[in-house]
Each structure stands twice: as C-alpha cells, then as structure tokens.
Amino acid sequence: MSSIQLKLDKIWNHTDPPSKPDVFANINEIKTCIGNTESKSSSFAIPAARWRPNQRPFVLPPPAINSNATSSMRTIQLIDPMITPMPTTSTSSLKHFQSAQNLFSIGKRMPEVEVALTQLVANMEKCPRPEQELPQPLSLRNVTLHGYQRHALAWMEWRESNPPFGGILADDMGLGKTVTTIAFLQLRMNSIKSESTEQIFDASKVRAIPTTLVICPATLMSHWETEITKFSRMRCFIYHGSSRKKDIPTGGAIRAFGQYCVVLTSYELVRAEYTSSDECKNPLFAVKWQRVVLDEAHRIRSHKSQTSQACTAIDAIYRWGLTGTPIHNKADDFYSLLHFLHYSPFDVYSTWKLFSSNQYKSIERMKTIVRSLILRRTKTDYDLNGKLLVPLPSKQIEDIWLRLSDEEMKHYQRIRMEMTDAYKLFIRNRREKKKTNTVVLFTL
C-alpha cells in the first residue's frame, strides 16, 4: 500500500467518521496524479474525488518517495469531506453559470476582454474633441446644423472607423437625433465611391448594398420619410404592409433594395419576418446592408425578446442605435445594445455578466465602454462658449380665468351634482362595510 493511502487511512481512523463518504469509495481507482501532471511516471497518486465549491482543503505532508521529486510536490491539498461548504462571495459571483463548461469558456474569453478594452482605450485617443466638427454636407438642405450636431458627425465618422463600427447616439429628446442621422447618412453617401451596377448587384459576391436600413416604430415611419425628403436628396422606400413583398421580386431583394439610399421598416415587421418559417428567404434577411439604424433603440432592451434577436440578426457593416434612454432599469439594458452592435466579446451574455459583476475594476471598465460607444448631450449642457446647446426662451406661466357661458355652467352643475351623490353613496357604503365600486373623483 502506498504512503499516501496510509495517510488517508490514518486520517479516517483519527476522525473516526461513521462511514466513509462515497467520494473515496473506490480507493483503488487512481485518477489524479500528484506532482507533475504532464508526466505519466508519477510514483504516487490519490483517488478521484468530486470537487465541491469552497470546501476548505487540508494539507498533508509530502510522502518521501524519491529524491527526484520536484518543488511542485511540496504539499498535497485534499478536500476535507467532514466540512460543509459555506457560501462565499466567489461562489455567489458564479451563480449565473449553468455548468463548469460555461466557466471554462469564460476563462478563455477573458483575455479577449482585456484585448478589447486595450484597443478601446487606444481608440479613445483618436476620439474627436468637443471643438472638432465636420462641415455640414452641401447636399443637406432646409436646415442648419448646430455646433453639437456637427460634432456628432465627426464622432459618428470616428465610430465607424473603429470596432464595433457603430455606436449609440443618446442625445436628449428634442436635440435632433433624426436630423443628425440624416446628415450623417448624406455625408457618407457623398463619400461612397461609385461602383458599377454589376459589381453592386452581383448576388454571387458577398457585398453590401449601399443602402441604410432604418428600423423604427410604425408610427414614426412617415415622420422619417418626411424628414429625409425635406432635408436631403436621398431616395427613400418604405418596406411595410401586407403587400410589401409584391414590390420585391423573388430572389431580387439585392436589386430592389439597392436602388434606394434608405429603406424604412418597423420593429414588428422585422420580428415577423425573423420568426417566419422561411426566414432565410425574407428580403430583409437576404441582403447585407451597408448600415442598420435603430430608432428608439430601447425597444430591444430585453435581449431575450424576439424583437431584440431579430434586429441583432440583421446583416450589416455598420450598426447604430438612437435612443434618449440607453439604460432604463438595469445594466442588462446596455448589454442588449452591445449585443446588437456585435461588439465581441461583450456580445456573449455570460462574458458580459462576468465583466459587469461587482468585482475589482468592473466599474471603471464599464465607464470605458460607455464613454467610447455612447454620445449623449442634454438640454442643460453648455457649449464651449458657455451657452446652452439649445437656447430656449425662459418659461413664463400665466393664469387666465374664463367665465363659463350659461350652457357650460348648466353642464358643469349637472356633473358636479352627479359626482357629489356618488361620493356620498361611497362614504355611506364604506360605513356599512359593503362592497363598493371604485369611484373616480374629479377636482371641479
């Protein structure tokens, strides 16, 4: 019998448990080698044991086996079967892993996280400063961009030059995210090199059509169409409605969509085509877009929803989200945007949970991503000259009292009497403890 087995027997006899746990039931089955695991000629071994998280090990002195033992064999750590595992911070931080395989994959991906963050910090050095602006596109008409909007053009151009080739424009409501996006699309359209029709529409080549897909709520599609027509010369097409596929010939989605600068559709339609049985044959998923833009991008804040999965599945080179509220209630709302942006490795949920958990440096890492991918300005922000971004006149409140006509006073008194009687009945029933209907009281 080996010396390690003798020591194990000594421990069992010393503790004198009623019965040995199953973990060491088959003492003759040697599974784990102590010492150099790469060597198959180890002189001693211990039986295989199932590891339980956070069990405290006890240390055995090394057996005297031979003089060639390496320094890595100075101590032997075994799991004490008599100690009940206690919950600790390290185990609770891993509760989102479903298996050890997920933990192993996260461990392998963490170097990718460090590489991505390093690249992100390096790219931030090229980020346009607040005073850096791009000139307004000459083809933009009927509008004059503010300074902060021209700065947004420079920032968006910088974002499309660095991974993940897109970002989140999170300006406050009323600061002109739609106009800024239209100006940027027009700017990029002017910079696209002219290509022959055969090169663009050749389905045998994996090429993106020079078209931007804008996904927005159905109620805003007409607004987008009006703004695009008013402020630019880009051709726009609304892909929506029950007869939408009649305009798209079978197998001709590339040519049909490629002749437009902007294609507008809704979240509901994208979800419907994504979940249909012939998903691969649906026009929206049959082409590679140059750019996809989500208006009201907080609509995909639940990454498990079909809408979020459908928008993420859209194939495009550049990806943008427009929203005034990038985060509603929790950090996972921001993960949905990272998932849509295809920002590896943060688009893997298990990696994101480990990255955003309450651990060392996680807050600073989160700030690095937010500063890099999100541009947000509010109405209370000031420009470089100390003026508000959007100068608005001061609010003035004035109360104007109106005298009711005889007919209006008659209706008013009738409603007042009805509500007074309903309230008295409500109070009487409450005193008698009878069940009553909900009464809505109006301030008259």
ChimeraX attribute file (.defattr): number of C-alpha atoms within 10 A of each C-alpha:
attribute: neighborCount
match mode: 1-to-1
recipient: residues
	/A:1	5
	/A:2	12
	/A:3	14
	/A:4	19
	/A:5	16
	/A:6	11
	/A:7	14
	/A:8	16
	/A:9	11
	/A:10	12
	/A:11	13
	/A:12	14
	/A:13	10
	/A:14	9
	/A:15	9
	/A:16	10
	/A:17	11
	/A:18	7
	/A:19	7
	/A:20	12
	/A:21	10
	/A:22	10
	/A:23	14
	/A:24	16
	/A:25	12
	/A:26	11
	/A:27	12
	/A:28	11
	/A:29	12
	/A:30	13
	/A:31	10
	/A:32	13
	/A:33	18
	/A:34	16
	/A:35	19
	/A:36	14
	/A:37	10
	/A:38	8
	/A:39	8
	/A:40	8
	/A:41	9
	/A:42	14
	/A:43	12
	/A:44	16
	/A:45	17
	/A:46	20
	/A:47	17
	/A:48	17
	/A:49	16
	/A:50	9
	/A:51	10
	/A:52	11
	/A:53	12
	/A:54	15
	/A:55	17
	/A:56	17
	/A:57	13
	/A:58	12
	/A:59	12
	/A:60	15
	/A:61	12
	/A:62	14
	/A:63	15
	/A:64	9
	/A:65	12
	/A:66	8
	/A:67	6
	/A:68	6
	/A:69	15
	/A:70	10
	/A:71	9
	/A:72	10
	/A:73	13
	/A:74	12
	/A:75	15
	/A:76	17
	/A:77	12
	/A:78	16
	/A:79	17
	/A:80	13
	/A:81	17
	/A:82	12
	/A:83	10
	/A:84	11
	/A:85	13
	/A:86	10
	/A:87	11
	/A:88	10
	/A:89	8
	/A:90	10
	/A:91	12
	/A:92	9
	/A:93	14
	/A:94	15
	/A:95	9
	/A:96	13
	/A:97	15
	/A:98	10
	/A:99	10
	/A:100	10
	/A:101	10
	/A:102	14
	/A:103	17
	/A:104	11
	/A:105	12
	/A:106	22
	/A:107	13
	/A:108	11
	/A:109	18
	/A:110	15
	/A:111	12
	/A:112	15
	/A:113	19
	/A:114	13
	/A:115	13
	/A:116	18
	/A:117	16
	/A:118	12
	/A:119	13
	/A:120	19
	/A:121	15
	/A:122	11
	/A:123	16
	/A:124	17
	/A:125	9
	/A:126	12
	/A:127	16
	/A:128	18
	/A:129	11
	/A:130	15
	/A:131	11
	/A:132	15
	/A:133	17
	/A:134	16
	/A:135	12
	/A:136	20
	/A:137	18
	/A:138	11
	/A:139	14
	/A:140	21
	/A:141	14
	/A:142	8
	/A:143	12
	/A:144	12
	/A:145	16
	/A:146	15
	/A:147	19
	/A:148	21
	/A:149	24
	/A:150	23
	/A:151	21
	/A:152	26
	/A:153	26
	/A:154	20
	/A:155	26
	/A:156	24
	/A:157	19
	/A:158	19
	/A:159	26
	/A:160	16
	/A:161	13
	/A:162	15
	/A:163	19
	/A:164	18
	/A:165	20
	/A:166	26
	/A:167	29
	/A:168	26
	/A:169	26
	/A:170	22
	/A:171	22
	/A:172	16
	/A:173	13
	/A:174	11
	/A:175	19
	/A:176	14
	/A:177	20
	/A:178	17
	/A:179	20
	/A:180	21
	/A:181	20
	/A:182	20
	/A:183	27
	/A:184	23
	/A:185	22
	/A:186	22
	/A:187	20
	/A:188	14
	/A:189	16
	/A:190	13
	/A:191	9
	/A:192	9
	/A:193	7
	/A:194	9
	/A:195	9
	/A:196	8
	/A:197	11
	/A:198	8
	/A:199	12
	/A:200	19
	/A:201	21
	/A:202	13
	/A:203	15
	/A:204	7
	/A:205	9
	/A:206	11
	/A:207	17
	/A:208	18
	/A:209	23
	/A:210	20
	/A:211	24
	/A:212	25
	/A:213	24
	/A:214	21
	/A:215	24
	/A:216	21
	/A:217	16
	/A:218	15
	/A:219	9
	/A:220	16
	/A:221	20
	/A:222	12
	/A:223	12
	/A:224	21
	/A:225	17
	/A:226	12
	/A:227	14
	/A:228	23
	/A:229	14
	/A:230	14
	/A:231	18
	/A:232	20
	/A:233	13
	/A:234	18
	/A:235	14
	/A:236	20
	/A:237	17
	/A:238	16
	/A:239	21
	/A:240	17
	/A:241	10
	/A:242	8
	/A:243	9
	/A:244	11
	/A:245	14
	/A:246	8
	/A:247	12
	/A:248	17
	/A:249	12
	/A:250	11
	/A:251	13
	/A:252	16
	/A:253	21
	/A:254	24
	/A:255	18
	/A:256	15
	/A:257	26
	/A:258	22
	/A:259	18
	/A:260	17
	/A:261	20
	/A:262	25
	/A:263	23
	/A:264	21
	/A:265	22
	/A:266	22
	/A:267	21
	/A:268	17
	/A:269	20
	/A:270	23
	/A:271	17
	/A:272	16
	/A:273	18
	/A:274	23
	/A:275	14
	/A:276	11
	/A:277	10
	/A:278	9
	/A:279	14
	/A:280	13
	/A:281	16
	/A:282	20
	/A:283	21
	/A:284	23
	/A:285	19
	/A:286	16
	/A:287	24
	/A:288	19
	/A:289	24
	/A:290	19
	/A:291	23
	/A:292	26
	/A:293	23
	/A:294	23
	/A:295	23
	/A:296	18
	/A:297	27
	/A:298	21
	/A:299	19
	/A:300	24
	/A:301	22
	/A:302	17
	/A:303	21
	/A:304	10
	/A:305	13
	/A:306	17
	/A:307	22
	/A:308	23
	/A:309	20
	/A:310	21
	/A:311	22
	/A:312	21
	/A:313	15
	/A:314	21
	/A:315	18
	/A:316	21
	/A:317	18
	/A:318	21
	/A:319	26
	/A:320	24
	/A:321	24
	/A:322	22
	/A:323	21
	/A:324	22
	/A:325	17
	/A:326	25
	/A:327	16
	/A:328	11
	/A:329	10
	/A:330	9
	/A:331	16
	/A:332	18
	/A:333	19
	/A:334	21
	/A:335	24
	/A:336	27
	/A:337	27
	/A:338	25
	/A:339	23
	/A:340	25
	/A:341	27
	/A:342	20
	/A:343	18
	/A:344	17
	/A:345	21
	/A:346	22
	/A:347	17
	/A:348	16
	/A:349	16
	/A:350	19
	/A:351	21
	/A:352	20
	/A:353	19
	/A:354	20
	/A:355	20
	/A:356	18
	/A:357	15
	/A:358	11
	/A:359	10
	/A:360	9
	/A:361	11
	/A:362	14
	/A:363	13
	/A:364	10
	/A:365	15
	/A:366	15
	/A:367	10
	/A:368	15
	/A:369	15
	/A:370	15
	/A:371	13
	/A:372	18
	/A:373	24
	/A:374	19
	/A:375	15
	/A:376	18
	/A:377	17
	/A:378	16
	/A:379	15
	/A:380	12
	/A:381	12
	/A:382	15
	/A:383	14
	/A:384	11
	/A:385	7
	/A:386	8
	/A:387	11
	/A:388	14
	/A:389	20
	/A:390	16
	/A:391	10
	/A:392	8
	/A:393	6
	/A:394	6
	/A:395	6
	/A:396	5
	/A:397	6
	/A:398	6
	/A:399	5
	/A:400	5
	/A:401	6
	/A:402	6
	/A:403	7
	/A:404	10
	/A:405	8
	/A:406	9
	/A:407	8
	/A:408	10
	/A:409	12
	/A:410	12
	/A:411	10
	/A:412	13
	/A:413	12
	/A:414	11
	/A:415	13
	/A:416	15
	/A:417	11
	/A:418	10
	/A:419	17
	/A:420	13
	/A:421	10
	/A:422	15
	/A:423	15
	/A:424	11
	/A:425	14
	/A:426	17
	/A:427	12
	/A:428	13
	/A:429	14
	/A:430	12
	/A:431	9
	/A:432	8
	/A:433	9
	/A:434	10
	/A:435	9
	/A:436	12
	/A:437	8
	/A:438	7
	/A:439	11
	/A:440	9
	/A:441	10
	/A:442	8
	/A:443	5
	/A:444	8
